[in-house]
């Protein structure tokens, strides 16, 4: 006698329970996979809409306007390369971009040294988690006020009759006030370092806290010195944090214009000042062209930085 669901000769009948069960399972899996796929798109849709409206659309509009024309009193839609020809044909452009790279490079170097030192101290020398949190919050105190207030606060300190000059004169270190303390490259760089060092401290500290302390103990047991441990273990494992901090600092400095304006007394210029001046003169197409070139430059710099370390893989 043939088993239930099997015809004589060993052929499964149409209503065989095993075949129906497998088919239902496959359909159920496909249905669940489709639902998860649709649900994922629905969850991403609000953020995608926000990015499209407030990031992609403005960038596209800036690119479009960069090809328009302008007179002294108006702008008009067109497709011409006059703005880019004027931009790349002017020697001022190259001097301004060179100054911008100079500010970005020096600020990056100083913030890296300070940020790495502070993060190293917090991560490896402060044992108490409560103390780490307390010291980290102290580092964030300057961010409780606006950038402009923190920047302007340097002016009475660095001025000709400011606290720094008066103190140095009273100590007999100098005979007359130092003119280069304010409205110079020194004051601009000082303000940049003050404003953006925390953007280097946070990612480096976060990466250092994820380093397995047993690696450091193994290095000490193997006879490695503190410097060898730093060079061969800590710095390589901290590369993702360094790269993230570098991207933050470089992009912020290259796009900043208000710091250069206030701290240099309008005697220095960077690309941000160039864009600001064009906007003040109602030369929006020229400002848009400069902004496009700056955006491409920043993206190239970021792409070069990402060649050194795969941040997504490391994190």
Protein Blocks (a to p, Z undefined) as FASTA:
>chain_A
ZZehiaehhiacfklmklmmmmmmmmmmmmmmmmmmmmmmmmmmmmmmmmmmmmmmmmmm
mmmmmmmccdfkbccddddfklmmmmmmpmklmmmmmmmmmmmmmmmmmmmmmmmmmmmm
mmmmmmblklmmmmmmmmmmmmmpcfklmmmmmmmmmmmklmklmmmmmnomambdcfkl
gopfklmmmmmmmmmmmmmmmmmmmmmmmpcfklmmmmmmnopafklmmmmmmmmmmmmm
mmmmmmmmmmmmmmpmklmmmmnoopaccfklmmmmmmmnopaklmmmmmmmmmmmmmmm
mmmmmmmpcfklmZZ
